[in-house]
Amino acid sequence: MGTLRWLISALAGLLIATSANSASAPSPEIRQALAPTGKLRVALYTGGPTNIIQGATPGASKGVGFDLGKELARRIGVPFEQVIYPSAGSVMDGLNAGQWDVAFLAFTPQREKVVNLTPPFLVIEHGYLVAAGSPITTMAAVDRAGLRIGAPQGGSVNATLASTIKNATIVPAAGLAAGADMLKSGAVDVFASNKANLFELSDKMPGSRVLDGRIGVDEITMALPKGREAAMPYVRQFLEQAKAKGLIEAAIARARLRGAVDQ
């Protein structure tokens, strides 16, 4: 199994490098819009393969946002700087503080009001994670009076829960790691997020299960702060080329992302 994973990572890296060689450089105006400080500050929240799973060293990290951010920085000819946050909600706090240039976020109407968003380049199911020994086995069993659903504070799944949950109680978690701790301790009965995140958490929680089915989807986009509209056509083209040349597929394979929906 270790050899197979090594081969997947090696092949993914080869695809990333191959697609990088065909990248086109932007105009000075676009480079300024993307990286006004002279480096590309990429916002990434921890614990989720759509963004970043941190390794023992920076080079050992992986994640779709991590790989795409590095490639975008290489393409426009500026240093790549990762700006790490504990949750998607805190990424939005970083926006208000002017801390980042690019982020990888699920589409929500609220986010679209405050950032520029590309069309989705990845769609992932929303679902539930339950701890070992939980009597909850189906989606239908979740929405009951007295049941507590953990959800990342500021995460996109909250809009799905608000429109579908009528009886259970939603309990905010500071991030994915905090949500896993709440589930382990019994502070919540299930934890809701996109399934890429849930499978990653489940790998570290023996006996836990991601329930079959879905309650919604995350449409993952690239986000730029308002005022950077000049760079949006370039970023949209970057994502189209990344998908066509296998870069996104390679990043997904390297991060071992699960729960994606065929588009």
Secondary structure by P-SEA (a helix, b strand, c coil): caaaaaaaaaaaaaaaaaaaaabbbbcaaaaaaaccccccbbbbbccccccccccccccccccaaaaaaaaaaaaabbbbbbbccccaaaaaaaaaaccccbbbbcccaaaaaccccccccbbbbbbcccccccccccccccccccbbbbbcccccaaaaaaaccccbbbbbbccaaaaaaaaaacccccccccaaaaaaaaaaccccccccccccccbbbbbbccccccaaaaaaaaaaaaaaaaaaaaaaaaacccccccc
